[in-house]
């Protein structure tokens, strides 16, 4: 899925994750073409360590000074 997102011409992504580890791994890849605009954590399962995370990403224009493609 990440490969498809990186090739697509999607302007904005709303990423919802229940796994902070996977979220971090995927954001480290997506940051090459997308900027994080906001992050919101939701505690939908009170009295547990489980949280949902919503991240809004926006595609950044490639700079002639970087290799972001």
VMD Tcl script that builds the backbone (N, CA, C; Angstrom):
set m [mol new atoms 207]
animate dup $m
set s [atomselect $m all]
$s set {name element resname resid chain x y z} {
  {N N UNK 1 A 0.813 -1.184 0.000}
  {CA C UNK 1 A 0.000 0.000 0.000}
  {C C UNK 1 A 0.863 1.257 0.000}
  {N N UNK 2 A 1.943 1.257 0.779}
  {CA C UNK 2 A 2.812 2.429 0.818}
  {C C UNK 2 A 3.385 2.742 -0.559}
  {N N UNK 3 A 3.773 1.717 -1.298}
  {CA C UNK 3 A 4.310 1.915 -2.641}
  {C C UNK 3 A 3.274 2.604 -3.530}
  {N N UNK 4 A 2.031 2.187 -3.437}
  {CA C UNK 4 A 0.959 2.801 -4.226}
  {C C UNK 4 A 0.732 4.251 -3.827}
  {N N UNK 5 A 0.751 4.527 -2.529}
  {CA C UNK 5 A 0.582 5.900 -2.063}
  {C C UNK 5 A 1.704 6.806 -2.546}
  {N N UNK 6 A 2.914 6.286 -2.540}
  {CA C UNK 6 A 4.062 7.095 -2.946}
  {C C UNK 6 A 4.021 7.398 -4.450}
  {N N UNK 7 A 3.408 6.526 -5.236}
  {CA C UNK 7 A 3.317 6.737 -6.681}
  {C C UNK 7 A 2.094 7.559 -7.069}
  {N N UNK 8 A 1.069 7.549 -6.251}
  {CA C UNK 8 A -0.189 8.223 -6.566}
  {C C UNK 8 A -0.055 9.740 -6.446}
  {N N UNK 9 A -0.998 10.424 -7.061}
  {CA C UNK 9 A -1.015 11.883 -7.005}
  {C C UNK 9 A -2.069 12.361 -6.006}
  {N N UNK 10 A -2.083 11.734 -4.854}
  {CA C UNK 10 A -3.036 12.071 -3.799}
  {C C UNK 10 A -2.511 13.294 -3.041}
  {N N UNK 11 A -3.365 14.310 -2.895}
  {CA C UNK 11 A -2.935 15.545 -2.232}
  {C C UNK 11 A -2.942 15.423 -0.714}
  {N N UNK 12 A -3.959 14.786 -0.163}
  {CA C UNK 12 A -4.096 14.679 1.286}
  {C C UNK 12 A -4.418 13.245 1.681}
  {N N UNK 13 A -3.872 12.831 2.807}
  {CA C UNK 13 A -4.138 11.503 3.357}
  {C C UNK 13 A -4.595 11.666 4.797}
  {N N UNK 14 A -5.665 10.993 5.144}
  {CA C UNK 14 A -6.094 10.882 6.541}
  {C C UNK 14 A -5.733 9.466 6.958}
  {N N UNK 15 A -4.750 9.355 7.824}
  {CA C UNK 15 A -4.205 8.053 8.244}
  {C C UNK 15 A -4.698 7.791 9.661}
  {N N UNK 16 A -5.408 6.694 9.845}
  {CA C UNK 16 A -5.890 6.300 11.169}
  {C C UNK 16 A -5.183 5.014 11.558}
  {N N UNK 17 A -4.588 5.007 12.741}
  {CA C UNK 17 A -3.804 3.851 13.152}
  {C C UNK 17 A -4.122 3.465 14.592}
  {N N UNK 18 A -4.105 2.163 14.828}
  {CA C UNK 18 A -4.255 1.657 16.188}
  {C C UNK 18 A -2.932 1.070 16.688}
  {N N UNK 19 A -1.878 1.192 15.870}
  {CA C UNK 19 A -0.583 0.618 16.223}
  {C C UNK 19 A 0.508 1.678 16.084}
  {N N UNK 20 A 0.957 2.277 17.195}
  {CA C UNK 20 A 1.965 3.335 17.132}
  {C C UNK 20 A 3.269 2.902 16.463}
  {N N UNK 21 A 3.643 1.648 16.606}
  {CA C UNK 21 A 4.875 1.155 15.988}
  {C C UNK 21 A 4.781 1.175 14.468}
  {N N UNK 22 A 3.690 0.646 13.930}
  {CA C UNK 22 A 3.478 0.641 12.488}
  {C C UNK 22 A 3.301 2.062 11.962}
  {N N UNK 23 A 2.593 2.882 12.700}
  {CA C UNK 23 A 2.408 4.274 12.309}
  {C C UNK 23 A 3.759 4.963 12.145}
  {N N UNK 24 A 4.635 4.812 13.115}
  {CA C UNK 24 A 5.959 5.425 13.046}
  {C C UNK 24 A 6.754 4.931 11.846}
  {N N UNK 25 A 6.699 3.638 11.611}
  {CA C UNK 25 A 7.418 3.052 10.468}
  {C C UNK 25 A 6.886 3.599 9.152}
  {N N UNK 26 A 5.573 3.653 9.012}
  {CA C UNK 26 A 4.978 4.142 7.770}
  {C C UNK 26 A 5.187 5.638 7.577}
  {N N UNK 27 A 5.116 6.421 8.653}
  {CA C UNK 27 A 5.350 7.859 8.530}
  {C C UNK 27 A 6.795 8.160 8.130}
  {N N UNK 28 A 7.725 7.314 8.544}
  {CA C UNK 28 A 9.119 7.545 8.164}
  {C C UNK 28 A 9.305 7.400 6.650}
  {N N UNK 29 A 8.441 6.622 6.011}
  {CA C UNK 29 A 8.473 6.483 4.556}
  {C C UNK 29 A 7.663 7.599 3.894}
  {N N UNK 30 A 6.470 7.840 4.400}
  {CA C UNK 30 A 5.590 8.849 3.808}
  {C C UNK 30 A 6.155 10.260 3.903}
  {N N UNK 31 A 7.010 10.524 4.883}
  {CA C UNK 31 A 7.538 11.883 5.065}
  {C C UNK 31 A 8.399 12.336 3.891}
  {N N UNK 32 A 8.781 11.394 3.028}
  {CA C UNK 32 A 9.561 11.770 1.853}
  {C C UNK 32 A 8.740 12.534 0.826}
  {N N UNK 33 A 7.409 12.387 0.864}
  {CA C UNK 33 A 6.550 13.107 -0.073}
  {C C UNK 33 A 5.396 13.851 0.594}
  {N N UNK 34 A 5.186 13.587 1.879}
  {CA C UNK 34 A 4.065 14.193 2.588}
  {C C UNK 34 A 4.536 14.865 3.866}
  {N N UNK 35 A 3.898 15.994 4.171}
  {CA C UNK 35 A 4.170 16.700 5.422}
  {C C UNK 35 A 3.044 16.384 6.404}
  {N N UNK 36 A 3.411 16.195 7.653}
  {CA C UNK 36 A 2.408 15.979 8.700}
  {C C UNK 36 A 1.807 17.329 9.054}
  {N N UNK 37 A 0.497 17.451 8.871}
  {CA C UNK 37 A -0.207 18.716 9.170}
  {C C UNK 37 A -0.810 18.708 10.564}
  {N N UNK 38 A -1.265 17.550 11.022}
  {CA C UNK 38 A -1.787 17.466 12.393}
  {C C UNK 38 A -1.823 16.012 12.839}
  {N N UNK 39 A -1.749 15.852 14.149}
  {CA C UNK 39 A -1.861 14.527 14.773}
  {C C UNK 39 A -2.813 14.658 15.951}
  {N N UNK 40 A -3.747 13.720 16.051}
  {CA C UNK 40 A -4.689 13.708 17.175}
  {C C UNK 40 A -4.784 12.283 17.702}
  {N N UNK 41 A -4.655 12.135 18.993}
  {CA C UNK 41 A -4.760 10.827 19.634}
  {C C UNK 41 A -6.132 10.726 20.299}
  {N N UNK 42 A -6.779 9.575 20.130}
  {CA C UNK 42 A -8.092 9.329 20.713}
  {C C UNK 42 A -8.010 8.135 21.653}
  {N N UNK 43 A -8.435 8.339 22.888}
  {CA C UNK 43 A -8.470 7.265 23.883}
  {C C UNK 43 A -9.871 6.678 23.872}
  {N N UNK 44 A -10.095 5.750 22.973}
  {CA C UNK 44 A -11.418 5.152 22.823}
  {C C UNK 44 A -11.626 3.955 23.741}
  {N N UNK 45 A -10.561 3.491 24.341}
  {CA C UNK 45 A -10.623 2.330 25.220}
  {C C UNK 45 A -10.042 2.717 26.573}
  {N N UNK 46 A -10.810 3.464 27.334}
  {CA C UNK 46 A -10.323 3.959 28.624}
  {C C UNK 46 A -9.901 2.800 29.527}
  {N N UNK 47 A -8.981 3.107 30.383}
  {CA C UNK 47 A -8.416 2.161 31.347}
  {C C UNK 47 A -7.590 1.063 30.667}
  {N N UNK 48 A -7.153 1.330 29.411}
  {CA C UNK 48 A -6.203 0.450 28.726}
  {C C UNK 48 A -5.113 1.328 28.131}
  {N N UNK 49 A -4.047 0.726 27.666}
  {CA C UNK 49 A -2.964 1.474 27.026}
  {C C UNK 49 A -3.239 1.691 25.541}
  {N N UNK 50 A -4.340 1.175 25.037}
  {CA C UNK 50 A -4.658 1.237 23.611}
  {C C UNK 50 A -5.198 2.605 23.218}
  {N N UNK 51 A -4.654 3.207 22.152}
  {CA C UNK 51 A -5.147 4.484 21.624}
  {C C UNK 51 A -5.240 4.395 20.100}
  {N N UNK 52 A -6.100 5.222 19.539}
  {CA C UNK 52 A -6.195 5.390 18.087}
  {C C UNK 52 A -5.522 6.718 17.757}
  {N N UNK 53 A -4.806 6.774 16.640}
  {CA C UNK 53 A -4.124 7.992 16.240}
  {C C UNK 53 A -4.570 8.378 14.839}
  {N N UNK 54 A -4.933 9.643 14.672}
  {CA C UNK 54 A -5.324 10.183 13.386}
  {C C UNK 54 A -4.251 11.174 12.949}
  {N N UNK 55 A -3.745 11.013 11.729}
  {CA C UNK 55 A -2.704 11.892 11.202}
  {C C UNK 55 A -3.179 12.445 9.867}
  {N N UNK 56 A -3.109 13.764 9.695}
  {CA C UNK 56 A -3.416 14.401 8.423}
  {C C UNK 56 A -2.101 14.720 7.733}
  {N N UNK 57 A -1.942 14.190 6.516}
  {CA C UNK 57 A -0.726 14.404 5.730}
  {C C UNK 57 A -1.093 15.143 4.446}
  {N N UNK 58 A -0.228 16.063 4.019}
  {CA C UNK 58 A -0.421 16.790 2.770}
  {C C UNK 58 A 0.814 16.646 1.908}
  {N N UNK 59 A 0.590 16.419 0.621}
  {CA C UNK 59 A 1.708 16.251 -0.307}
  {C C UNK 59 A 2.485 17.558 -0.400}
  {N N UNK 60 A 3.799 17.446 -0.376}
  {CA C UNK 60 A 4.653 18.621 -0.505}
  {C C UNK 60 A 5.195 18.684 -1.921}
  {N N UNK 61 A 5.385 19.881 -2.399}
  {CA C UNK 61 A 5.959 20.052 -3.726}
  {C C UNK 61 A 7.441 19.742 -3.650}
  {N N UNK 62 A 7.951 18.977 -4.602}
  {CA C UNK 62 A 9.386 18.671 -4.574}
  {C C UNK 62 A 10.203 19.936 -4.776}
  {N N UNK 63 A 11.254 20.026 -4.044}
  {CA C UNK 63 A 12.160 21.156 -4.152}
  {C C UNK 63 A 13.301 20.799 -5.091}
  {N N UNK 64 A 13.757 21.775 -5.838}
  {CA C UNK 64 A 14.893 21.504 -6.729}
  {C C UNK 64 A 16.175 21.286 -5.946}
  {N N UNK 65 A 16.114 21.529 -4.626}
  {CA C UNK 65 A 17.290 21.362 -3.786}
  {C C UNK 65 A 17.292 20.060 -3.007}
  {N N UNK 66 A 16.230 19.236 -3.181}
  {CA C UNK 66 A 16.169 17.953 -2.471}
  {C C UNK 66 A 15.966 16.828 -3.459}
  {N N UNK 67 A 16.098 15.623 -2.983}
  {CA C UNK 67 A 15.890 14.452 -3.825}
  {C C UNK 67 A 14.592 13.752 -3.494}
  {N N UNK 68 A 13.559 14.500 -3.069}
  {CA C UNK 68 A 12.291 13.897 -2.674}
  {C C UNK 68 A 11.469 13.438 -3.869}
  {N N UNK 69 A 11.849 13.833 -5.084}
  {CA C UNK 69 A 11.154 13.385 -6.307}
  {C C UNK 69 A 9.810 13.938 -6.418}
}
mol reanalyze $m
mol bondsrecalc $m
mol representation Tube
mol addrep $m
